Structure formats: C-alpha cells, structure tokens
C-alpha cells in the first residue's frame, strides 16, 4: 500500500489494508455459506512519523498505541473496527496525531505476550503486568529492552508452549 502511494494518512493505509485483506481471503459475501465462512482478522496499530515536524499520526484496530514519556505510560486508544472479516457495516478508521518530544518511547504489539499462560497454566500475563514491564524497561537501550522482554516471557511461560504469535515493536524518538 505504501509502496504504491506516497503521503498516505495512517487511517487511509488501514482502510486499504482492510479491503485488501478481505478481498485476498475472499471473505466478502461468505456469511451466508457457513462451510466457507471465515471469521478471521487482526489487531494492528500503524504509525506515520514526521521527525521534521515532530509529529506522529496513528490509526489502529483494537490494540492501543503505548507511549512512555517522562516515565509515565500513556495508552492511545484505537478503533473497535476490524481488519479482516467484518459482520457489521465497515466504518472508516480514525486518524490521530501526537506531538513528539525527543526521548519518547513507543510500543506497538500483538496480544500473544499478554495472553500467554504461566508455567502452572493458571494465569495469563495480562495487560497490567505488560504495562508495568514496559514502564520498568523504557529507559534501557532497545537491545536491552528486547533481552528483558524475552527473558521475562520465557521465565513466565516456563515449560508451557507458546500459545500465539508475539510481536512487540518499540521505537524511541
């Protein structure tokens, strides 16, 4: 999408992505055929960064964008609008903007880390623990943050299998 067009807004990228995913998976119109009906999709946050003007625009599906500034964690909500199969009438994604400061730390992530069960299989990692972890590591170098995230995850899950895909993307302004 971004290779074919320049200067797109974050929400325009998501609107096109939703349409492309739906077409690619051939999901449109399959609702009435239960044998071929796929209820599949993804949560996503996309950011467009303008360092010259110190602005970030973002748009997303379900997962919030996380920013840590001055050791305070801020959740930026996204739309409850899906990428993939949509049952209700699809709505356009909203475009949002954030003024950037040097040193801001941002995180975008899938829900696999948060949903992982502990070694006993009795408890998930959960958002509250994830947010605390990000807050505790945000001042470390990106390599050190990666190491801490991996160590924490593997210690948490123990011998349990990983239950879902995991992506955590962090960047510092």
N, C-alpha and C positions, 0 to 999 in steps of 0.2 A: 504494500500500500504506500509506504513512504518512499520507495524507490521510483514509483510511477508519478507521484505528485509532490511538489515542494510546498512548504509553508502551510501544511495542514494543521488545524487545531486538534488537540488531543481527543476531543469528543468526536470529531469527524473521522479520525482513524478508527475509533471503536465502532462507530455506526457502520463503516465499511467492513470492518472485521466481522462484525455480527452477521452481516448479509453474506459475506464470502463463506464463513463457516457453515451457515445454514444451507447455502447452495451446495457447497462441497460435500457435506454429509447427506445431502438430498433429504433433508428433514421436512422441508416445507410441504404441506399437504398430506403428510403421512399420518396425521392424527386419527383419521377415520379407519386406518388399516392397522389394528393392534399388533399384528405379527411383524410389521415393519416400522413401528413407532419407536423412535429413539428419543429418550429424554436425556440428552447429554449436553454439556456445555462447560464453561469455565469461568472462574472468577479472575479478574485481571485489573491492574492499575497501569495506566500508561502516563508517562510524563514527557513533556517537551520543555527543555531547559534553554533559556536565553541568558547566558552569562554576561553578555554585553550590557543588558538592561537589568540584570539580577532578578529575573522573573522565572517562575516555573508554572506551567499550566499542566493540569492533570484532569483525567477523567477515569472512571472505573466502574467495574461491575462487582458489587458486594464488598470485596475486601477494601478496608480503608488504606490510605497512604499514611505512613507514620513519619513524623519529623521529630528530631530531638534538637532543641535549641536551648543553649544556656542550661543544659542538664534538666530540661523539662520536656516531657514527652507529650506530643500533640497528635491526636488522631484526626485526620481529614476524611470525612465520610465520602462514600461514593454512592452511585445509584443502585437501587434494588431492581436492576434491569439486567437481563442475562445475555451472555454471548453463547450462541448455540440455539437450541430449541426454545421457542417462545410460545406459550399457550395463550397468554393474553395479547392484546394488541401491542405491538412493539412501540416503545417510546424512544425518542432521541436521547442520547446520553448528554449530560450537562457538562459544560466546560468550566473549570475552576482555576483560579490563579492564586499564587502565593508569592509575596515579595521575599527574596532570598537575602540572607546575610552570610558572609564568609564564616565557615565553620559549621553551618547547618548540616545535620546528618539525616538522610532519608532512607527509609526501608520500604520495599515492596516485596510481597511474599505470597506463596501458596499456603493452603491450610494444612499441609501434611505434617509440619513440625508441631503445630498446635494440637492436632488430633491424635498424635502418637500416644499409645499406651505405655505406661511404665513397665518395669521388669516384672511386677506382680500381675500385670494386665488389669489392674483395678482402677486406674486413674489415667485420664488424658493429661497432656502437658498444659493445655488451656491458654487462653489469651492473657490472663492476668500474669502468669508466670513468664510468658513470652515477652510481654511489655517490660516487666522488671528486668529480664535478662538484657534486652536491648538498651535499657537505660543504664545498666551497670557496665556495658561494654562500649558505649558510643564514643568515648574519647580515645579508645585504643586505635592502633593502625588498622586498616582494613584487613590485612593478613592476620593480625592477632584476633580481630573480631571473628573471622572465619574459623580459626582454630578453636576459639571459645565456644562458638555455636556448634561445631562438630563434636567437641568433647562433651559438652552438656547433653547433646542429643543422644550420643551413644551410651553415656552413663545412665540417662533416663530410661531408654528402651531396654537396656540390658540385653538379654538373650532373645527378646521378642523380635519378630520380624517387623520390618518397616512396613507400615500399612498403606502408605500413599506416597505420591511423588512429593518432593520437597524442593522448593526454590526460594531462596532469600537473596534479594538484590539490595545491596546497600551502596550509597554513594555520598561523598562529602563535598560540599560546595567550597 
